[in-house]
Amino acid sequence: MTDTARPTRIRVDLDALSHNLRALRAHAGVPVMGIVKANAYGHGLVPVGLHLQAQGVEQLGVAFLEEGIALRQAGVHLPILVMGGIFGPQAAALIAHDLEITVSSLDKLRQVEAAAEALGRPATVHLKIDTGMERIGVHSYHAGPFIEAAVASRWCRVKGVYSHLACADEPDSPMTARQLERFLDACAHFERIGAPMPLRHLANSGGVLHFPDTHLDMVRPGIALYGVLPDPASRATVALRPALSLVSQVVYFKVVPAGQPVSYGATWAPATDTRVVTVPIGYGDGFPRALSSRGEVLIRGQRHPIVGRICMDQFMVDIGPAGTAYNEDEVVLIGHQGGRGIRCEEVAQAAGTIPYEILVGLNGRIPREYVGGVG
Ligand SMILES: *Cc1c(COP(=O)(O)O)cnc(C)c1O
């Protein structure tokens, strides 16, 4: 840590990422498209992309053009699929940066074709089939003419066909089996017209963990790569290691007299005189305000409650009438300390949201630090 850096950081364990990649690939038994959208789920797009590339991930997936360009400019040469619904004017840039394009309608196919022809350079595309999300993609029951047009296209090379699962994080949901059936039905159209079968991919983290039938030719784990389960109902069928820790340091110590409220809105007050420390991170960093008087942190190996409202840049922790803590003591918000741990999943539940939102919410104001990953 440099002398001028704020005492708050995200620590990313690159060895945990390597472990999760290997474990998920071994479990699925097929190539992995590592999903690194939204700043690699808060872990840092470029460092994570480069690390996964060094670890032999087969492909990367992002949501937007800009994310793909950032990876290319950083030296990622792997295939990169842009999974979002593309806008016509972006088609040329996608092709020029050698990004694989999600084609999610006949119109989009025509736009990509036109851009590819103008550039004199074919586009590599993955066809998006909607099997139940009602998001982007052609309904599976209308996939026939769409597939035929794409296969016949002079300027689009159909590398993949894919769909997205709506309920795979719940192992008992019947939705996934229905979606798989619709997807395979759509894929069968390639056979019907005598076209080669492209790469079929369907499984997000929930699919990888819970539904082996969805693994097909490639899997697209995001959150599981980072060692976090998608949902409280999810089963840890693969031993994953959380890659992200969020740590800060005590910046202030005081005794708050009984009955004196703490923080904005005066929503919490101690019943007896107690010791309260201030931690210099807040919702301005993406640490959710919903954790006000709900979350916990680790200091000196002990759990202590966050008390009062979380401010933009700081929050307060009650360490109790006899608690000890000194300025600059480490505070763990997510991660381990002294044999105890606080998982992202727990933080999400306390905040009334999903682990995804906690991770991607941690913003660029927090410095990232990378450990491991050498050799
Ligand atoms: C985000 C995303 C994924 C990864 O989802 P996880 O639940 O994080 O594994 C896979 N496929 C698509 C199309 C996505 O948008």
The ligand as an SDF file (V2000), in Angstrom:
LIG
                    3D

 15 15  0  0  0  0  0  0  0  0999 V2000
  -24.1390  -12.7820  -17.2500 C   0  0  0  0  0  0  0  0  0  0  0  0
  -24.3670  -13.8950  -18.1730 C   0  0  0  0  0  0  0  0  0  0  0  0
  -23.8320  -15.1670  -17.9010 C   0  0  0  0  0  0  0  0  0  0  0  0
  -23.1490  -15.5230  -16.5930 C   0  0  0  0  0  0  0  0  0  0  0  0
  -24.1300  -15.6160  -15.5810 O   0  0  0  0  0  0  0  0  0  0  0  0
  -23.7520  -16.1510  -14.1090 P   0  0  0  0  0  0  0  0  0  0  0  0
  -25.0580  -16.3490  -13.4640 O   0  0  0  0  0  0  0  0  0  0  0  0
  -22.9530  -15.0510  -13.4680 O   0  0  0  0  0  0  0  0  0  0  0  0
  -22.9560  -17.3730  -14.2760 O   0  0  0  0  0  0  0  0  0  0  0  0
  -23.9710  -16.1480  -18.8650 C   0  0  0  0  0  0  0  0  0  0  0  0
  -24.6170  -15.8920  -20.0190 N   0  0  0  0  0  0  0  0  0  0  0  0
  -25.1560  -14.6870  -20.3110 C   0  0  0  0  0  0  0  0  0  0  0  0
  -25.8590  -14.4740  -21.6000 C   0  0  0  0  0  0  0  0  0  0  0  0
  -25.0620  -13.6560  -19.3960 C   0  0  0  0  0  0  0  0  0  0  0  0
  -25.6240  -12.4750  -19.6740 O   0  0  0  0  0  0  0  0  0  0  0  0
  1  2  1  0
  2  3  1  0
  2 14  2  0
  3  4  1  0
  3 10  2  0
  4  5  1  0
  5  6  1  0
  6  7  2  0
  6  8  1  0
  6  9  1  0
 10 11  1  0
 11 12  2  0
 12 13  1  0
 12 14  1  0
 14 15  1  0
M  END
$$$$
